[in-house]
Amino acid sequence: MVWHRISAFVLKNRPLLLIIILLGTIFMGYQASQIRLSYELAKILPTSDPDFIEYEAFKARYGEDGNVMVIGAETPAMYQLRNFNGWYDLNQQLRKIDGIRDVVSNASLFRIVRNDSTGQFNFLPLVPQKPTTQVEVDSIRRSIAALPFYDGFVSDSAGQAHLMAVTFKQDALNTKGRIAIVRQIAAAAKSFEKAYNIPVHLSGMPFIRTEFTAKVSNEMIMFMGLAFVVTALILLMFFRSLLVVLISGIVVGIGVIWSTGYMVLFGYKITLLTGLIPPLIIVIGIPNAIFLLNTYHNELSRHGEKMRALKLAAEKIGETTFFANVTTSIGFFVFYFTNSPLLLEFGLVAALGIMTTFAISLILITIAFSYLPAPSEKQRGHLEGRRINAFLRWVDHLVHQRRVAIYTFIGVAVVIGVIGMLRIKAVGYVVDDLPKNDPIYTDLKFFEGHFRGVMPFEVNVDTRQPGRVLNPQTLTKIRLLQREIEKYPEFTRPLSIVEAVKFFYQGYRGGDPKYYILPPAMELAKLANYAPQASKQQSRLNGFLDSTRRYTRVSFQMADVGTARINELLAKLQPKADSIFNIDRETGQRLPPGEQYDVRITGSSVVFTKGNDYLLYNLQESTALAIVLVSIILGLLLRDLRSVLIAVLPSVVPLLITAGIMGYFNIYLKPSTILIFSIAFGISSDGTIYFITKYRDELRTHGLSISEAVSRTIRHTGVSMVYTAFILFVGFAIFTASTFQGTVTLGLLVSITLLMGMASNLILLPAFLMSLDKRRKRKRVMS
């Protein structure tokens, strides 16, 4: 047998294998020391996706859309001299921070004045210097009120909230330096809050992303510590040996080092998902030690020979844990086929880490205990635990005497689960992974309440002809599109070339607010004589107009309304945009191809929604693929289709019940929750393989009847299965300590699913085997 030769090889070549693992761990440890956090937006869509391509082209043309951090001050007394001067000082202080491109607030606005002597526009600051009297501040307030361009951007309609927009330079946005910049801005804002007793709120994509990154880093360390502590305590309780705890800890610790090293070798960084891998390796790796040590102790109790017991344990458990780890890694590796960079990285590294940890466990634990004295009877006492054996006797009784009750209970539970599953909704929010009392969440709601939101929503307009953007027809179409989108309460007022032209026209007509309009064609031609001369101010339009004047954008901010609502908006607005630009309003006919526009809605809010939808579709496929692949593994073991179906069902039932729980408790289907199903199925299948392989061994080795083989398997394998289920339950439960609600839900539901999976494999699976045996006997009697 292969595993017989492998176990013999391990014990025969102990020094060589130890040196290989030591050198490999040193190398991987060096690689792991180079790990870096990801400071970019999560890459969910594949690079070939049309929406991803459109968004990348948009960023290449205009820069990152999520490059503005906002500070909100909540006070009706902003225009009191002392408060306004503090706001002015904050504005000036933030401008000086390296990495900041611009700061806009009511203390740094400008107006446009027509200068006939030079034939150009002058851009004059509304606050040329720090005011010294209340009269100056009142004058500034009146000047801002006379400029509709700023309406709703720097203050809300009630004058209760005031906004300062801090724009990052592109080269500072996706680097580690962003964290220091955000911290400087936050510290300055909080100093203002303390000095003037004015509540301050912080938000915007740079701030949200920075806070998420910091939380990911802190939680990865916290989870690793919790995983080590929890598994160590459980191992100590079960095995009553510090050596077992120490050796098992070293083994999974090496597994963590190798897994982190894989990330660096593949060029990956730590994200919200890959940050979960180290604690997952600890939790999933410990069961390898439990099954190997339990089998070692069992064999030692049978014949008392240490080396023989180790050899038999490595041989028997090697095969079982190999297939079990394969099914677990399948539950992760199927994410590789989603083509989503975020999930691809997570699935590949997790799968490799799990299989590496298995190999290290089998080798190191076998070698370590070959050098140690044989465990005492007291240390092997866990095999005779009264409570667990009483529980297993009760399980054996149920399987043999109460199968109808088992099937009835499972049937009712599945029906209830399916009904609940039909109530699940697929909705994702940018910050819904945070608790409702988290400052990031509450501050975001502040901006949504006063300014309608801070999430970017962009319309990219390709006129397909150089210089066409500033044609009166194009500007009119953009104005119509803006009016259409402004009908929806989710959006702020737009920023666009149309708003800029209206602002210029107001300045051209002497600053009268009634001229903040899109001028007629004749007036637009006059305006053009002044605007091109303002070369020093041309950069102000670069974010909305490319150098060829073929492309332009219309920028909105919006509330974090969720992917379901954004999809509804896209379904209405994208066709409407196409109609406005490409349907002749007089004839109702589509414009000739040479005159058409290409208008696409994009932006990080849209890409997030598309990514969420993409993941939901692909992760459903991944769960189905995991079931198929695990069924193939079971088919290789059982070589009987009917037995494979029987073996797969106990792992599927918990998934249906978990889906029902999600439906009844309004837990939305989103990337963080749909991960549950393939992961839980892969791990639950371990129990199926542990039980089936032991059951087959009992039939082959001892020539027992199916009833006797089932009873012996429940008694012997049941101990390890219960221990493993307990460790996995508690191990995944540590994720409920996360500040991310998605991680909390993942930990809670996987824990519940695995506990149900253990019960299903210990009760439903042997019940199926008994029923199959009874049916075969009946057929033999009838024939």
Residue pairs with C-beta under 8 A, 6 or more apart in sequence:
1 315
2 319
3 314
3 315
3 316
3 318
3 319
3 322
4 315
6 314
6 315
6 318
7 310
7 311
7 312
7 314
7 315
7 318
7 366
8 311
10 17
10 314
10 362
10 363
10 366
10 367
11 307
11 310
11 311
11 314
11 366
11 367
11 370
14 367
14 370
14 371
17 363
17 367
18 364
18 367
21 254
21 360
21 363
21 364
24 258
25 254
25 257
25 258
27 261
28 257
28 258
28 260
28 261
28 262
29 257
29 261
30 261
31 260
31 261
31 264
31 265
32 257
32 260
32 261
32 263
32 264
34 264
35 260
35 263
35 264
35 269
35 270
36 176
36 269
36 270
37 176
37 213
37 216
37 217
37 269
37 270
38 213
38 269
38 270
38 271
39 174
39 175
39 176
39 178
39 179
39 209
39 210
39 213
40 174
41 66
41 209
41 604
42 271
42 272
42 342
42 611
43 340
43 341
43 342
44 340
44 341
44 342
44 343
44 607
44 608
44 611
44 612
44 614
44 615
44 671
45 51
45 52
45 340
45 607
45 610
45 611
45 614
46 52
46 339
46 340
46 341
46 614
47 53
47 341
48 339
49 610
49 614
51 602
51 606
51 607
51 610
52 607
52 610
54 460
54 600
54 602
55 602
55 603
55 604
55 606
55 607
58 65
58 458
58 460
58 553
58 602
58 603
59 65
61 546
61 551
62 543
62 544
62 553
63 170
63 543
64 170
64 173
64 174
65 456
65 458
65 555
65 603
65 604
66 204
66 205
66 206
66 209
66 456
66 604
67 167
67 168
67 170
67 173
67 205
67 206
68 165
68 166
68 167
68 168
68 204
68 205
68 206
68 454
69 165
69 166
69 168
69 182
69 185
69 202
69 203
69 204
69 205
69 206
69 207
70 163
70 164
70 165
70 166
70 202
70 203
70 204
70 207
70 447
70 454
71 90
71 163
71 164
71 166
71 185
71 189
71 200
71 201
71 202
72 161
72 162
72 163
72 164
72 200
72 201
72 202
72 203
72 443
72 446
72 447
72 450
72 451
73 87
73 161
73 162
73 163
73 164
73 192
73 198
73 199
73 200
73 201
74 160
74 161
74 198
74 199
74 200
74 201
74 446
75 83
75 160
75 162
75 198
75 199
76 158
76 159
76 160
77 83
78 84
78 87
78 106
78 155
78 159
78 162
78 198
79 137
79 138
79 140
79 141
80 134
80 137
81 131
81 133
81 134
81 137
82 196
83 196
83 198
84 107
84 131
84 137
84 140
85 130
85 131
86 192
86 195
86 196
86 198
87 105
87 106
87 107
87 162
87 164
87 192
88 107
88 108
88 127
88 130
88 131
89 130
89 192
90 164
90 188
90 189
90 192
91 103
91 105
91 107
91 108
91 164
93 188
94 100
94 103
94 164
94 166
94 185
94 188
95 102
95 103
95 108
97 181
97 184
97 185
98 172
98 181
99 168
99 169
99 172
99 177
99 178
99 181
100 166
100 167
100 168
100 169
100 181
101 167
101 168
101 169
102 166
102 167
103 164
103 165
103 166
103 167
104 153
104 154
104 164
104 165
104 167
105 154
105 162
105 163
105 164
105 165
106 140
106 144
106 150
106 154
106 155
106 162
107 127
108 125
108 127
109 125
109 126
109 127
109 144
109 147
109 150
109 154
110 123
110 124
110 125
110 126
111 123
111 124
111 126
111 143
111 147
111 507
111 511
112 121
112 122
112 123
112 124
112 503
112 504
112 506
112 507
112 508
113 121
113 122
113 123
113 124
113 507
113 511
114 121
114 122
114 507
114 508
114 510
114 530
115 121
115 122
118 533
119 529
119 530
119 533
120 530
120 533
120 534
121 504
121 507
121 508
121 530
121 531
121 533
121 534
121 537
123 534
123 537
123 540
126 140
126 143
126 144
127 140
131 137
131 140
144 150
144 154
144 155
146 511
146 513
147 503
147 506
147 513
147 516
148 502
148 506
148 513
148 516
149 499
149 502
149 503
149 506
149 516
151 493
152 451
152 492
152 493
153 163
153 165
153 451
153 492
153 493
154 162
154 163
155 161
155 162
155 163
156 162
156 450
156 451
160 450
161 446
161 450
161 451
163 447
163 450
163 451
165 204
166 185
166 204
168 178
168 181
168 206
172 178
172 181
173 206
178 206
178 209
178 210
179 210
179 213
179 214
181 206
182 206
182 207
182 210
185 202
185 207
186 202
186 207
189 200
189 202
190 200
192 198
192 200
193 199
193 200
201 442
201 443
201 446
201 447
202 439
202 443
203 440
203 443
203 444
203 446
203 447
203 454
204 454
205 454
205 455
205 456
205 604
207 440
208 430
208 431
208 440
208 444
211 440
212 272
215 739
215 740
216 270
216 271
216 272
216 275
217 270
217 275
219 275
219 738
219 739
219 740
219 743
220 270
220 275
220 276
220 278
220 279
222 737
223 276
223 278
223 279
223 734
223 735
223 737
223 738
224 256
224 278
224 279
224 282
226 279
226 734
226 737
227 278
227 279
227 282
227 283
227 731
227 734
228 249
228 252
228 253
228 282
230 730
230 731
230 734
231 248
231 249
231 252
231 282
231 283
231 286
231 727
231 731
232 245
232 248
232 249
234 723
234 726
234 727
234 730
235 244
235 245
235 248
235 286
235 289
235 290
235 727
236 242
236 244
236 245
238 290
238 382
238 723
239 245
239 293
239 379
239 382
240 378
240 379
240 381
240 382
241 375
241 379
243 372
244 289
244 293
244 379
247 289
247 364
247 365
247 368
247 369
248 286
248 289
248 365
250 364
251 285
251 288
251 289
251 357
251 360
251 361
251 364
251 365
252 281
252 282
252 285
252 286
252 289
252 357
252 361
253 282
254 357
254 360
254 364
255 281
255 282
255 285
255 353
255 356
255 357
255 360
255 361
256 278
256 281
256 282
256 353
258 353
258 356
258 357
258 360
259 277
259 278
259 281
259 349
259 350
259 352
259 353
259 356
259 357
260 277
260 278
262 348
262 349
262 352
262 353
262 356
263 269
263 270
263 274
263 277
263 345
263 349
266 345
266 348
266 349
268 274
268 345
268 349
271 342
271 345
271 346
272 740
272 743
273 342
273 343
273 345
273 346
274 345
274 346
274 349
276 346
276 735
276 743
277 346
277 349
277 350
277 353
279 731
279 734
279 735
280 350
280 353
281 350
281 353
281 354
281 357
282 731
283 727
283 728
283 731
283 732
283 734
284 328
284 354
284 357
284 683
284 728
284 731
285 354
285 357
285 358
285 361
286 727
286 731
287 321
287 324
287 686
287 720
287 723
287 724
287 727
287 728
288 321
288 325
288 357
288 358
288 361
288 362
288 365
289 361
289 365
290 720
290 723
290 724
290 727
291 317
291 320
291 321
291 690
291 720
291 724
292 313
292 314
292 317
292 321
292 361
292 362
292 365
292 366
293 313
293 365
293 369
294 383
294 719
294 720
294 723
295 312
295 313
295 316
295 317
295 720
296 309
296 310
296 313
296 369
297 375
297 379
297 380
297 382
297 383
298 313
298 383
298 716
299 308
299 309
299 312
299 313
300 306
300 309
300 374
300 375
300 380
301 380
301 383
302 309
303 309
304 374
306 369
306 370
306 374
307 370
309 374
310 366
310 369
310 370
313 366
314 362
314 366
316 697
317 362
318 362
319 693
320 689
320 690
320 693
320 694
321 358
321 361
321 362
322 358
323 633
323 637
323 689
323 693
324 685
324 686
324 689
324 690
325 354
325 355
325 357
325 358
325 686
326 355
326 633
327 630
327 633
327 682
327 683
327 685
327 686
327 689
328 354
328 682
328 683
328 685
328 686
329 350
329 351
329 352
329 354
329 355
329 682
330 351
330 626
330 629
330 630
330 633
330 682
331 626
331 630
331 678
331 679
331 680
331 681
331 682
331 683
331 685
332 346
332 347
332 350
332 351
332 354
332 678
332 679
332 682
333 347
333 348
333 350
333 351
334 347
334 622
334 623
334 625
334 626
334 629
334 678
335 343
335 344
335 346
335 347
335 619
335 622
335 675
335 678
336 343
336 344
336 347
336 348
336 351
337 618
337 621
337 622
337 625
338 344
338 347
338 615
338 618
338 619
338 621
338 622
339 618
340 611
340 614
340 615
340 618
343 615
343 618
343 619
343 671
382 719
383 719
385 719
388 718
388 719
388 722
389 715
389 719
391 722
392 714
392 715
392 718
392 719
392 722
393 715
395 714
395 718
395 762
395 763
396 710
396 711
396 714
396 715
398 405
398 406
398 763
398 767
399 406
399 710
399 714
399 763
399 766
399 767
399 770
400 707
400 710
400 711
400 770
403 767
403 770
403 771
406 763
406 764
406 767
407 767
410 653
410 760
410 764
413 653
413 657
414 653
414 656
414 657
416 657
416 660
417 656
417 657
417 658
417 659
417 660
417 661
418 656
418 659
418 660
419 660
419 663
420 659
420 660
420 661
420 662
420 663
420 664
421 656
421 659
421 660
421 662
421 663
422 663
423 663
423 664
424 659
424 662
424 663
424 667
424 668
424 669
425 564
425 666
425 668
425 669
426 563
426 564
426 612
426 613
426 616
426 668
426 669
426 670
427 562
427 563
427 564
427 668
427 669
427 670
428 562
428 563
428 608
428 609
428 612
428 668
428 670
428 671
429 560
429 562
429 563
430 455
430 560
430 605
430 608
431 440
431 441
431 444
431 560
432 560
432 562
432 668
432 670
432 741
432 742
433 672
433 740
433 741
433 742
433 743
434 440
434 441
434 739
434 740
434 741
435 441
435 739
435 741
436 442
438 739
444 453
444 454
444 560
447 453
447 454
448 454
448 559
448 560
451 492
451 557
452 489
452 490
452 491
452 492
452 557
452 558
452 559
453 490
453 491
453 492
453 557
453 558
453 559
453 560
454 557
455 557
455 558
455 559
455 560
455 604
455 605
456 555
456 556
456 557
456 558
456 603
456 604
456 605
457 491
457 555
457 556
457 557
457 558
457 601
457 603
457 605
457 606
458 553
458 554
458 555
458 556
458 601
458 602
458 603
458 606
459 481
459 485
459 553
459 554
459 555
459 556
459 577
459 599
459 600
459 601
459 602
460 551
460 553
460 599
460 600
460 601
460 602
461 469
461 474
461 478
461 551
461 552
461 553
461 554
461 581
461 597
461 598
461 599
462 550
462 551
462 597
462 598
462 599
462 600
463 469
463 471
463 474
463 550
463 551
463 552
463 597
464 550
464 596
464 597
464 598
465 550
466 548
466 549
466 550
467 548
467 549
467 550
468 474
468 549
468 550
469 475
469 497
469 545
469 549
469 550
469 551
469 552
470 497
470 501
470 524
470 528
470 549
472 520
472 521
472 524
474 597
475 497
475 498
475 501
475 518
475 524
476 518
477 580
477 581
477 597
478 496
478 497
478 498
478 552
478 554
479 498
479 518
480 580
481 554
481 576
481 577
481 580
481 581
481 599
482 494
482 496
482 498
482 554
484 573
484 576
484 577
484 580
485 491
485 494
485 554
485 556
485 573
486 493
486 494
488 569
490 558
490 559
490 561
490 565
490 569
491 556
491 557
491 558
492 556
492 557
492 558
493 499
493 556
494 554
494 555
494 556
495 544
495 554
495 555
495 556
496 544
496 552
496 553
496 554
496 555
497 541
497 544
497 545
497 552
498 518
498 554
500 540
500 541
500 544
501 518
501 519
501 524
501 527
502 516
502 517
502 518
503 516
504 527
504 530
504 531
505 515
505 516
505 517
505 518
505 519
505 523
505 527
506 512
506 513
506 515
506 516
508 515
508 519
508 523
508 526
508 527
508 530
509 515
519 527
543 553
544 552
544 553
544 555
545 551
545 552
546 552
555 603
558 605
563 608
563 609
563 612
563 613
563 670
566 605
566 606
566 609
567 609
567 613
570 601
570 606
570 609
573 601
574 600
574 601
577 599
577 601
578 599
580 599
581 596
581 597
581 599
582 590
582 591
582 596
582 597
582 599
583 589
583 590
583 591
584 590
584 591
590 596
612 670
612 671
615 671
615 674
616 669
616 670
616 671
616 674
619 671
619 674
619 675
619 677
619 678
620 674
622 678
623 655
623 674
623 677
623 678
623 681
626 678
626 681
626 682
627 648
627 652
627 681
630 648
630 651
630 681
630 682
630 685
631 644
631 648
633 685
633 689
634 643
634 644
634 647
634 648
634 685
634 688
634 689
634 692
635 641
635 644
637 689
637 692
637 693
637 696
638 644
638 647
638 692
638 696
642 772
643 772
646 765
646 768
646 769
646 772
647 688
647 692
647 765
648 685
648 688
649 764
649 768
650 684
650 687
650 688
650 757
650 760
650 761
650 764
650 765
650 768
651 681
651 684
651 685
651 687
651 688
651 757
651 760
651 761
652 681
653 756
653 760
653 764
654 680
654 684
654 753
654 754
654 756
654 757
654 760
655 677
655 680
655 681
655 753
657 753
657 756
658 676
658 677
658 680
658 749
658 752
658 753
658 756
659 677
661 667
661 749
661 752
662 668
662 669
662 673
662 749
667 673
667 745
667 749
670 742
671 742
672 740
672 742
672 743
672 745
672 746
673 742
673 745
673 746
673 749
675 746
676 745
676 746
676 749
676 750
676 753
679 750
680 749
680 750
680 753
680 754
680 757
683 728
683 750
683 754
683 757
684 753
684 754
684 757
684 758
684 760
684 761
686 724
687 721
687 724
687 725
687 757
687 758
687 761
687 762
688 761
688 765
690 717
690 720
690 721
690 761
691 713
691 717
691 721
691 761
691 762
691 765
691 766
692 765
694 713
694 716
694 717
695 709
695 710
695 713
695 766
695 769
698 704
698 708
698 709
698 712
698 713
699 706
699 709
702 709
702 712
704 712
705 773
706 769
706 770
706 772
706 773
707 770
707 773
710 766
710 769
710 770
713 766
714 762
714 766
718 762
721 758
721 761
721 762
722 758
722 762
724 758
725 754
725 755
725 757
725 758
728 751
728 754
729 751
729 754
729 755
730 751
732 746
732 747
732 748
732 750
732 751
732 754
733 747
733 748
733 751
734 747
735 743
735 744
735 746
735 747
735 748
735 750
736 744
736 747
736 748
738 744
738 747
